[in-house]
Amino acid sequence: MDTAPRPLLPEAQKKEPAPIPSSFDAHGVEPIPENGRDSSPRDQWWIWVGANVAPINWVLGALGITLGLNLVETLIVISLGNIVGCGVFGLFNMMGHRTGVNQMVLGRAAFGRKGAVVPGVMQGLLTMGWVGVNTWVVLDLAVALLGKIGIHGGEGLKYAVAGVVMAAQLGLAVFGFYAIRTFERWTVPATVLVMAVMTVLSLTQADLHWTAGTAESGTEKVTAVTQLLTAIGIGWGISWVPYSADYSRFVPARISGRSVFWATALGMYVPTVWLAALGACLATTGQGGDPSELVISAFGVMALPVLLLIMHGPVATNILNLYSCALAALSVGVRAARWKVTLVAGAVATVVLLVFMQSHSFAESFDHWMTSILVWISPWAAVMLTEFFVLRRGRLDVAELFDDRAPAWRWRALLALAAGIAAAWSWQYGLVPLMQGPLARSMHHTDFSWLSGAVVAGGLHYLLTRSENRAARDRSVLAD
């Protein structure tokens, strides 16, 4: 899996030593020099486990039961779908490891220096929005659990909790990767232990119904399967790929790509499947899919440790959102220190959160839009995979990504991306009417957006650019 030659490095990276890594990450989007790459596959594992040991995963697992599948069918779809989604995620982490470059800058290879601004802006806006959504989702649950241990305060308490969570996640994100790595390394194992105890307690107390489902016809089952695959199956791992190289770029080049692949892919797969399966099991007991109902009814006897788990969830996820948001901004041309951009992103996300707290209905609508517009990720991912692993065979001239003389626009790749987004939208059954495409509506509300978008974008990109990339690859070999 890791047999490709190492990439060419910019001259500045070869000659100028970087500062020894400290608790503060001063790196922007320049390639990480080797003496700044001190992350291990184990670190990568804990980063992605931490991002996914969160309430949202068990709520999405409960979706299978809500859609009409029985428990056995739901578990099969979640387990098999995530093999594909998390496998794609692992491949994207290999890109960062091989090049030392963050994900949005890597997009310049396919789309050009200016063409890569398009997905970069999308990624920056989405990450800021997710910070607000992820924090808002857990506030009611955190306040309810505080009430279980005798702490009451109404709306004032909710704003206090929001302030603590936002301050913690912004502080870690400002310090950057090294602080994120340390936080995840020391806190996630304890969180996993609490989650394991919760799982045992809930499953020993629950009366599971393995084969009861409301979807009776084959058509209804197919529709439910496709929608579940998009939400927490294949689509879940793919939704994380724009972040991946931002963190794997800190793994030393001497470490095998195979170990990076397995650490990141399994770091995504294990907690996602575990918590989604738990959510599905709890949903069969008749408690529904509401997070507060699921947690308080099943784990009320562990209110304090569950509270710590709930508070940890948005912090572990949002430090990645804030850090990647800053990198996306730098990738599209913002000229400022990364930590300053992170502060601005945190301020915007805080405003978003305050608006959500004032209007519950607006927050739900915004959440639905955020989920629906992820339709761009699978076509973009297909173009990136085709460019890196197929057309360039895993070899990339890193210096070209930062060269002002490199092509500003690669129109063929952008055309493939646009066609892929159109194909994905046509077979998407999103949570808002505008994001429900004609194919999805005409085919019983099925959702194959991730597949249609990827096939069209990846296939068209290969057909349009293979001759151009063959010439570029030959020049790279001669230069080496």
LONUVEX-17432 format. One record per residue (C-alpha): residue number from 1; x, y, z. Coordinates in steps of 0.1 Angstrom, whole numbers, always signed. Layout:
<recs>
+-----+-------+-------+-------+
|  nr |  east | north |    up |
+-----+-------+-------+-------+
| NUM |     X |     Y |     Z |
...
+-----+-------+-------+-------+
</recs>
This chain:
<recs>
+-----+-------+-------+-------+
|  nr |  east | north |    up |
+-----+-------+-------+-------+
|   1 |    +0 |    +0 |    +0 |
|   2 |   +29 |   +24 |    +7 |
|   3 |   +53 |   +15 |   -22 |
|   4 |   +52 |   +48 |   -40 |
|   5 |   +83 |   +70 |   -40 |
|   6 |   +85 |   +99 |   -15 |
|   7 |   +73 |  +132 |   -29 |
|   8 |   +96 |  +160 |   -40 |
|   9 |  +100 |  +186 |   -13 |
|  10 |  +103 |  +224 |   -17 |
|  11 |  +139 |  +237 |   -14 |
|  12 |  +130 |  +256 |   +17 |
|  13 |  +119 |  +225 |   +34 |
|  14 |  +151 |  +207 |   +25 |
|  15 |  +175 |  +235 |   +38 |
|  16 |  +158 |  +253 |   +66 |
|  17 |  +152 |  +235 |   +99 |
|  18 |  +119 |  +243 |  +117 |
|  19 |  +115 |  +249 |  +154 |
|  20 |  +113 |  +218 |  +175 |
|  21 |   +76 |  +210 |  +182 |
|  22 |   +62 |  +225 |  +214 |
|  23 |   +28 |  +228 |  +229 |
|  24 |   +21 |  +257 |  +205 |
|  25 |   +17 |  +249 |  +168 |
|  26 |   +30 |  +278 |  +147 |
|  27 |   +26 |  +259 |  +114 |
|  28 |    +3 |  +272 |   +87 |
|  29 |    -3 |  +255 |   +54 |
|  30 |   +33 |  +251 |   +44 |
|  31 |   +46 |  +215 |   +43 |
|  32 |   +54 |  +202 |   +78 |
|  33 |   +92 |  +197 |   +80 |
|  34 |  +104 |  +163 |   +93 |
|  35 |  +114 |  +176 |  +127 |
|  36 |   +79 |  +189 |  +132 |
|  37 |   +63 |  +156 |  +124 |
|  38 |   +63 |  +137 |  +157 |
|  39 |   +28 |  +122 |  +157 |
|  40 |   +24 |   +85 |  +158 |
|  41 |    -3 |   +62 |  +143 |
|  42 |   -15 |   +58 |  +179 |
|  43 |   -20 |   +95 |  +182 |
|  44 |   -40 |   +95 |  +149 |
|  45 |   -61 |   +66 |  +163 |
|  46 |   -71 |   +86 |  +194 |
|  47 |   -78 |  +118 |  +175 |
|  48 |  -104 |  +101 |  +153 |
|  49 |  -118 |   +79 |  +181 |
|  50 |  -123 |  +111 |  +202 |
|  51 |  -141 |  +129 |  +173 |
|  52 |  -166 |  +100 |  +170 |
|  53 |  -173 |   +90 |  +206 |
|  54 |  -202 |  +115 |  +207 |
|  55 |  -240 |  +114 |  +211 |
|  56 |  -246 |  +122 |  +174 |
|  57 |  -234 |   +87 |  +164 |
|  58 |  -259 |   +68 |  +186 |
|  59 |  -287 |   +91 |  +175 |
|  60 |  -278 |   +84 |  +138 |
|  61 |  -277 |   +47 |  +146 |
|  62 |  -313 |   +50 |  +159 |
|  63 |  -322 |   +64 |  +125 |
|  64 |  -322 |   +29 |  +110 |
|  65 |  -350 |   +18 |  +134 |
|  66 |  -369 |   +51 |  +127 |
|  67 |  -367 |   +44 |   +90 |
|  68 |  -383 |   +10 |   +94 |
|  69 |  -354 |   -14 |   +94 |
|  70 |  -352 |   -41 |  +121 |
|  71 |  -322 |   -43 |  +144 |
|  72 |  -303 |   -70 |  +124 |
|  73 |  -307 |   -51 |   +92 |
|  74 |  -296 |   -19 |  +107 |
|  75 |  -264 |   -34 |  +122 |
|  76 |  -255 |   -51 |   +89 |
|  77 |  -259 |   -18 |   +70 |
|  78 |  -239 |    +2 |   +95 |
|  79 |  -211 |   -24 |   +97 |
|  80 |  -207 |   -30 |   +60 |
|  81 |  -212 |    +6 |   +49 |
|  82 |  -185 |   +19 |   +72 |
|  83 |  -160 |    -4 |   +58 |
|  84 |  -162 |   +15 |   +25 |
|  85 |  -166 |   +50 |   +41 |
|  86 |  -138 |   +45 |   +66 |
|  87 |  -115 |   +29 |   +40 |
|  88 |  -118 |   +60 |   +18 |
|  89 |  -110 |   +81 |   +49 |
|  90 |   -79 |   +61 |   +55 |
|  91 |   -67 |   +67 |   +19 |
|  92 |   -70 |  +104 |   +24 |
|  93 |   -49 |  +103 |   +55 |
|  94 |   -22 |   +86 |   +35 |
|  95 |   -21 |  +117 |   +12 |
|  96 |   -13 |  +139 |   +42 |
|  97 |   +13 |  +115 |   +55 |
|  98 |   +31 |  +112 |   +21 |
|  99 |   +33 |  +149 |   +15 |
| 100 |   +32 |  +167 |   +48 |
| 101 |    +5 |  +190 |   +34 |
| 102 |   -30 |  +198 |   +46 |
| 103 |   -61 |  +186 |   +27 |
| 104 |   -73 |  +219 |   +10 |
| 105 |   -38 |  +227 |    -3 |
| 106 |   -35 |  +192 |   -17 |
| 107 |   -66 |  +201 |   -37 |
| 108 |   -44 |  +224 |   -58 |
| 109 |   -30 |  +194 |   -76 |
| 110 |   -64 |  +186 |   -91 |
| 111 |   -81 |  +220 |   -93 |
| 112 |   -53 |  +245 |   -96 |
| 113 |   -41 |  +272 |   -72 |
| 114 |   -72 |  +293 |   -76 |
| 115 |   -96 |  +265 |   -85 |
| 116 |   -89 |  +249 |   -51 |
| 117 |  -104 |  +280 |   -35 |
| 118 |  -139 |  +267 |   -43 |
| 119 |  -138 |  +236 |   -20 |
| 120 |  -117 |  +255 |    +4 |
| 121 |  -144 |  +281 |   +10 |
| 122 |  -170 |  +254 |   +14 |
| 123 |  -149 |  +236 |   +39 |
| 124 |  -142 |  +268 |   +59 |
| 125 |  -179 |  +277 |   +61 |
| 126 |  -190 |  +242 |   +70 |
| 127 |  -165 |  +238 |   +98 |
| 128 |  -176 |  +271 |  +115 |
| 129 |  -213 |  +260 |  +112 |
| 130 |  -205 |  +226 |  +127 |
| 131 |  -190 |  +242 |  +158 |
| 132 |  -222 |  +259 |  +165 |
| 133 |  -244 |  +229 |  +157 |
| 134 |  -223 |  +204 |  +177 |
| 135 |  -223 |  +226 |  +208 |
| 136 |  -260 |  +234 |  +206 |
| 137 |  -270 |  +198 |  +202 |
| 138 |  -256 |  +188 |  +237 |
| 139 |  -267 |  +218 |  +257 |
| 140 |  -302 |  +205 |  +267 |
| 141 |  -287 |  +171 |  +275 |
| 142 |  -259 |  +186 |  +296 |
| 143 |  -284 |  +208 |  +316 |
| 144 |  -307 |  +178 |  +322 |
| 145 |  -278 |  +157 |  +335 |
| 146 |  -267 |  +185 |  +358 |
| 147 |  -302 |  +185 |  +371 |
| 148 |  -297 |  +148 |  +379 |
| 149 |  -269 |  +156 |  +403 |
| 150 |  -287 |  +185 |  +419 |
| 151 |  -274 |  +215 |  +399 |
| 152 |  -302 |  +237 |  +385 |
| 153 |  -301 |  +271 |  +368 |
| 154 |  -325 |  +272 |  +338 |
| 155 |  -314 |  +293 |  +308 |
| 156 |  -286 |  +309 |  +327 |
| 157 |  -270 |  +275 |  +334 |
| 158 |  -273 |  +266 |  +297 |
| 159 |  -255 |  +298 |  +287 |
| 160 |  -228 |  +290 |  +313 |
| 161 |  -223 |  +255 |  +300 |
| 162 |  -221 |  +269 |  +264 |
| 163 |  -195 |  +294 |  +275 |
| 164 |  -173 |  +267 |  +292 |
| 165 |  -175 |  +244 |  +262 |
| 166 |  -167 |  +271 |  +237 |
| 167 |  -138 |  +284 |  +258 |
| 168 |  -123 |  +250 |  +261 |
| 169 |  -125 |  +240 |  +224 |
| 170 |  -113 |  +274 |  +212 |
| 171 |   -83 |  +274 |  +236 |
| 172 |   -72 |  +240 |  +224 |
| 173 |   -77 |  +249 |  +187 |
| 174 |   -57 |  +281 |  +191 |
| 175 |   -27 |  +261 |  +204 |
| 176 |   -31 |  +238 |  +174 |
| 177 |   -22 |  +203 |  +165 |
| 178 |    +2 |  +195 |  +194 |
| 179 |   -24 |  +205 |  +220 |
| 180 |   -51 |  +187 |  +201 |
| 181 |   -30 |  +155 |  +200 |
| 182 |   -22 |  +157 |  +237 |
| 183 |   -58 |  +164 |  +247 |
| 184 |   -71 |  +134 |  +227 |
| 185 |   -43 |  +111 |  +239 |
| 186 |   -51 |  +117 |  +276 |
| 187 |   -88 |  +122 |  +276 |
| 188 |  -102 |   +98 |  +250 |
| 189 |   -92 |   +66 |  +268 |
| 190 |  -112 |   +76 |  +299 |
| 191 |  -141 |   +86 |  +277 |
| 192 |  -140 |   +52 |  +259 |
| 193 |  -140 |   +35 |  +293 |
| 194 |  -171 |   +54 |  +304 |
| 195 |  -188 |   +46 |  +271 |
| 196 |  -180 |    +9 |  +275 |
| 197 |  -196 |    +9 |  +310 |
| 198 |  -226 |   +27 |  +296 |
| 199 |  -229 |    +2 |  +268 |
| 200 |  -228 |   -28 |  +292 |
| 201 |  -254 |   -12 |  +315 |
| 202 |  -277 |    -2 |  +288 |
| 203 |  -276 |   -35 |  +269 |
| 204 |  -281 |   -56 |  +301 |
| 205 |  -312 |   -35 |  +310 |
| 206 |  -327 |   -32 |  +275 |
| 207 |  -353 |   -56 |  +260 |
| 208 |  -340 |   -58 |  +225 |
| 209 |  -362 |   -66 |  +195 |
| 210 |  -340 |   -80 |  +168 |
| 211 |  -364 |   -86 |  +139 |
| 212 |  -392 |   -61 |  +145 |
| 213 |  -393 |   -34 |  +118 |
| 214 |  -420 |   -13 |  +102 |
| 215 |  -407 |   -15 |   +66 |
| 216 |  -426 |   -44 |   +51 |
| 217 |  -421 |   -42 |   +14 |
| 218 |  -388 |   -46 |    -4 |
| 219 |  -391 |   -11 |   -18 |
| 220 |  -394 |    +4 |   +17 |
| 221 |  -364 |   -16 |   +29 |
| 222 |  -342 |    -5 |    +0 |
| 223 |  -352 |   +32 |    +6 |
| 224 |  -343 |   +29 |   +43 |
| 225 |  -310 |   +11 |   +35 |
| 226 |  -299 |   +39 |   +11 |
| 227 |  -308 |   +67 |   +35 |
| 228 |  -291 |   +49 |   +64 |
| 229 |  -259 |   +44 |   +43 |
| 230 |  -258 |   +81 |   +35 |
| 231 |  -264 |   +92 |   +71 |
| 232 |  -241 |   +69 |   +91 |
| 233 |  -229 |   +42 |   +67 |
| 234 |  -207 |   +50 |   +38 |
| 235 |  -215 |   +87 |   +39 |
| 236 |  -202 |   +92 |   +75 |
| 237 |  -166 |   +84 |   +68 |
| 238 |  -166 |  +103 |   +35 |
| 239 |  -180 |  +134 |   +54 |
| 240 |  -147 |  +135 |   +73 |
| 241 |  -123 |  +133 |   +44 |
| 242 |  -118 |  +171 |   +40 |
| 243 |  -102 |  +171 |   +74 |
| 244 |   -80 |  +141 |   +72 |
| 245 |   -46 |  +153 |   +59 |
| 246 |   -47 |  +182 |   +82 |
| 247 |   -37 |  +158 |  +110 |
| 248 |   -19 |  +129 |   +92 |
| 249 |    +7 |  +154 |   +78 |
| 250 |   +23 |  +154 |  +113 |
| 251 |   +32 |  +117 |  +111 |
| 252 |   +69 |  +112 |  +102 |
| 253 |   +77 |  +100 |   +67 |
| 254 |   +97 |   +71 |   +81 |
| 255 |   +64 |   +55 |   +94 |
| 256 |   +47 |   +32 |   +69 |
| 257 |   +17 |   +44 |   +51 |
| 258 |    +0 |   +11 |   +59 |
| 259 |    +1 |   +18 |   +96 |
| 260 |   -13 |   +53 |   +90 |
| 261 |   -41 |   +39 |   +69 |
| 262 |   -52 |   +13 |   +95 |
| 263 |   -48 |   +37 |  +125 |
| 264 |   -71 |   +63 |  +109 |
| 265 |   -95 |   +40 |   +92 |
| 266 |  -101 |   +20 |  +123 |
| 267 |  -101 |   +51 |  +145 |
| 268 |  -131 |   +62 |  +125 |
| 269 |  -147 |   +27 |  +121 |
| 270 |  -147 |   +14 |  +157 |
| 271 |  -164 |   +42 |  +175 |
| 272 |  -188 |   +50 |  +147 |
| 273 |  -201 |   +14 |  +144 |
| 274 |  -200 |    +8 |  +181 |
| 275 |  -221 |   +39 |  +190 |
| 276 |  -244 |   +36 |  +160 |
| 277 |  -251 |    +0 |  +170 |
| 278 |  -258 |   +11 |  +205 |
| 279 |  -282 |   +37 |  +194 |
| 280 |  -300 |   +12 |  +172 |
| 281 |  -303 |   -12 |  +201 |
| 282 |  -317 |   +15 |  +224 |
| 283 |  -342 |   +26 |  +197 |
| 284 |  -357 |    -9 |  +196 |
| 285 |  -367 |    -6 |  +232 |
| 286 |  -393 |   +21 |  +222 |
| 287 |  -374 |   +51 |  +236 |
| 288 |  -372 |   +68 |  +202 |
| 289 |  -342 |   +86 |  +188 |
| 290 |  -341 |  +118 |  +209 |
| 291 |  -307 |  +120 |  +225 |
| 292 |  -318 |  +132 |  +259 |
| 293 |  -344 |  +105 |  +261 |
| 294 |  -319 |   +78 |  +251 |
| 295 |  -292 |   +89 |  +275 |
| 296 |  -312 |   +98 |  +306 |
| 297 |  -335 |   +68 |  +304 |
| 298 |  -306 |   +43 |  +299 |
| 299 |  -278 |   +59 |  +319 |
| 300 |  -295 |   +79 |  +346 |
| 301 |  -276 |   +60 |  +373 |
| 302 |  -244 |   +73 |  +358 |
| 303 |  -253 |  +109 |  +355 |
| 304 |  -219 |  +124 |  +364 |
| 305 |  -197 |  +102 |  +342 |
| 306 |  -222 |  +105 |  +314 |
| 307 |  -221 |  +143 |  +318 |
| 308 |  -184 |  +143 |  +314 |
| 309 |  -188 |  +122 |  +283 |
| 310 |  -214 |  +146 |  +268 |
| 311 |  -192 |  +176 |  +276 |
| 312 |  -161 |  +159 |  +261 |
| 313 |  -179 |  +150 |  +228 |
| 314 |  -183 |  +185 |  +213 |
| 315 |  -149 |  +196 |  +225 |
| 316 |  -131 |  +166 |  +209 |
| 317 |  -150 |  +172 |  +176 |
| 318 |  -150 |  +210 |  +175 |
| 319 |  -113 |  +214 |  +181 |
| 320 |  -108 |  +196 |  +148 |
| 321 |  -135 |  +219 |  +132 |
| 322 |  -118 |  +250 |  +144 |
| 323 |   -83 |  +239 |  +135 |
| 324 |   -93 |  +227 |  +100 |
| 325 |  -114 |  +259 |   +95 |
| 326 |   -83 |  +280 |  +100 |
| 327 |   -63 |  +258 |   +76 |
| 328 |   -90 |  +261 |   +50 |
| 329 |   -89 |  +299 |   +53 |
| 330 |   -51 |  +300 |   +49 |
| 331 |   -54 |  +277 |   +19 |
| 332 |   -77 |  +300 |    +0 |
| 333 |   -54 |  +330 |    +5 |
| 334 |   -61 |  +346 |   +39 |
| 335 |   -28 |  +361 |   +51 |
| 336 |   -26 |  +359 |   +89 |
| 337 |   -12 |  +337 |  +116 |
| 338 |   -32 |  +304 |  +120 |
| 339 |   -40 |  +311 |  +156 |
| 340 |   -55 |  +345 |  +147 |
| 341 |   -77 |  +330 |  +121 |
| 342 |   -88 |  +303 |  +146 |
| 343 |   -99 |  +331 |  +170 |
| 344 |  -120 |  +347 |  +143 |
| 345 |  -135 |  +313 |  +134 |
| 346 |  -143 |  +308 |  +170 |
| 347 |  -160 |  +342 |  +173 |
| 348 |  -182 |  +335 |  +143 |
| 349 |  -191 |  +301 |  +156 |
| 350 |  -200 |  +316 |  +190 |
| 351 |  -224 |  +340 |  +173 |
| 352 |  -239 |  +311 |  +154 |
| 353 |  -244 |  +292 |  +187 |
| 354 |  -260 |  +322 |  +204 |
| 355 |  -285 |  +325 |  +175 |
| 356 |  -293 |  +288 |  +178 |
| 357 |  -299 |  +292 |  +215 |
| 358 |  -324 |  +320 |  +208 |
| 359 |  -342 |  +301 |  +181 |
| 360 |  -346 |  +264 |  +184 |
| 361 |  -365 |  +261 |  +151 |
| 362 |  -339 |  +281 |  +132 |
| 363 |  -312 |  +258 |  +147 |
| 364 |  -330 |  +227 |  +135 |
| 365 |  -334 |  +241 |  +100 |
| 366 |  -298 |  +251 |   +99 |
| 367 |  -287 |  +216 |  +110 |
| 368 |  -308 |  +202 |   +82 |
| 369 |  -292 |  +224 |   +56 |
| 370 |  -257 |  +216 |   +69 |
| 371 |  -264 |  +179 |   +65 |
| 372 |  -279 |  +183 |   +30 |
| 373 |  -251 |  +204 |   +15 |
| 374 |  -225 |  +178 |   +23 |
| 375 |  -235 |  +166 |   -12 |
| 376 |  -203 |  +183 |   -26 |
| 377 |  -179 |  +161 |    -6 |
| 378 |  -183 |  +127 |   -24 |
| 379 |  -177 |  +142 |   -59 |
| 380 |  -147 |  +162 |   -46 |
| 381 |  -133 |  +132 |   -29 |
| 382 |  -136 |  +111 |   -61 |
| 383 |  -117 |  +137 |   -80 |
| 384 |   -90 |  +139 |   -53 |
| 385 |   -86 |  +101 |   -52 |
| 386 |   -85 |   +98 |   -89 |
| 387 |   -59 |  +125 |   -92 |
| 388 |   -36 |  +113 |   -64 |
| 389 |   -38 |   +75 |   -66 |
| 390 |   -48 |   +68 |  -102 |
| 391 |   -34 |   +96 |  -124 |
| 392 |    -4 |  +105 |  -103 |
| 393 |    +1 |   +70 |   -89 |
| 394 |    +6 |   +83 |   -54 |
| 395 |   +34 |  +107 |   -64 |
| 396 |   +31 |  +145 |   -60 |
| 397 |   +55 |  +173 |   -66 |
| 398 |   +48 |  +192 |   -33 |
| 399 |   +67 |  +223 |   -45 |
| 400 |   +43 |  +228 |   -74 |
| 401 |   +14 |  +232 |   -49 |
| 402 |   +31 |  +265 |   -37 |
| 403 |   +45 |  +276 |   -70 |
| 404 |   +29 |  +308 |   -84 |
| 405 |   +38 |  +296 |  -119 |
| 406 |   +17 |  +264 |  -115 |
| 407 |   -17 |  +264 |  -133 |
| 408 |   -42 |  +287 |  -115 |
| 409 |   -73 |  +269 |  -128 |
| 410 |   -77 |  +233 |  -139 |
| 411 |  -110 |  +236 |  -157 |
| 412 |  -114 |  +199 |  -165 |
| 413 |  -113 |  +189 |  -129 |
| 414 |  -137 |  +217 |  -120 |
| 415 |  -160 |  +206 |  -147 |
| 416 |  -159 |  +170 |  -134 |
| 417 |  -166 |  +183 |   -99 |
| 418 |  -196 |  +204 |  -111 |
| 419 |  -210 |  +174 |  -130 |
| 420 |  -205 |  +152 |  -100 |
| 421 |  -223 |  +176 |   -77 |
| 422 |  -252 |  +178 |  -101 |
| 423 |  -253 |  +140 |  -103 |
| 424 |  -252 |  +137 |   -65 |
| 425 |  -279 |  +163 |   -60 |
| 426 |  -302 |  +145 |   -85 |
| 427 |  -301 |  +113 |   -64 |
| 428 |  -301 |  +130 |   -30 |
| 429 |  -330 |  +128 |    -6 |
| 430 |  -320 |  +156 |   +18 |
| 431 |  -338 |  +170 |   +48 |
| 432 |  -349 |  +201 |   +30 |
| 433 |  -371 |  +201 |    -2 |
| 434 |  -345 |  +219 |   -23 |
| 435 |  -320 |  +191 |   -17 |
| 436 |  -343 |  +163 |   -28 |
| 437 |  -333 |  +155 |   -64 |
| 438 |  -355 |  +143 |   -92 |
| 439 |  -340 |  +108 |   -93 |
| 440 |  -344 |  +104 |   -55 |
| 441 |  -381 |  +115 |   -57 |
| 442 |  -389 |   +93 |   -86 |
| 443 |  -372 |   +62 |   -72 |
| 444 |  -391 |   +60 |   -39 |
| 445 |  -370 |   +85 |   -19 |
| 446 |  -338 |   +64 |   -23 |
| 447 |  -305 |   +83 |   -16 |
| 448 |  -275 |   +72 |   -37 |
| 449 |  -260 |  +107 |   -38 |
| 450 |  -226 |   +96 |   -25 |
| 451 |  -224 |   +69 |   -53 |
| 452 |  -238 |   +89 |   -82 |
| 453 |  -216 |  +119 |   -74 |
| 454 |  -184 |   +99 |   -70 |
| 455 |  -189 |   +78 |  -101 |
| 456 |  -196 |  +108 |  -124 |
| 457 |  -170 |  +131 |  -109 |
| 458 |  -142 |  +105 |  -106 |
| 459 |  -149 |   +89 |  -140 |
| 460 |  -152 |  +122 |  -159 |
| 461 |  -120 |  +136 |  -142 |
| 462 |  -101 |  +105 |  -153 |
| 463 |  -113 |  +107 |  -189 |
| 464 |  -107 |  +144 |  -192 |
| 465 |   -73 |  +147 |  -176 |
| 466 |   -54 |  +114 |  -180 |
| 467 |   -32 |  +127 |  -209 |
| 468 |   -24 |  +159 |  -190 |
| 469 |   -14 |  +141 |  -159 |
| 470 |    +7 |  +115 |  -177 |
| 471 |   +28 |  +143 |  -191 |
| 472 |   +31 |  +159 |  -156 |
| 473 |   +41 |  +126 |  -141 |
| 474 |   +68 |  +121 |  -168 |
| 475 |   +82 |  +155 |  -160 |
| 476 |   +83 |  +147 |  -123 |
| 477 |  +102 |  +115 |  -129 |
| 478 |  +128 |  +133 |  -151 |
| 479 |  +132 |  +160 |  -125 |
| 480 |  +139 |  +134 |   -98 |
+-----+-------+-------+-------+
</recs>
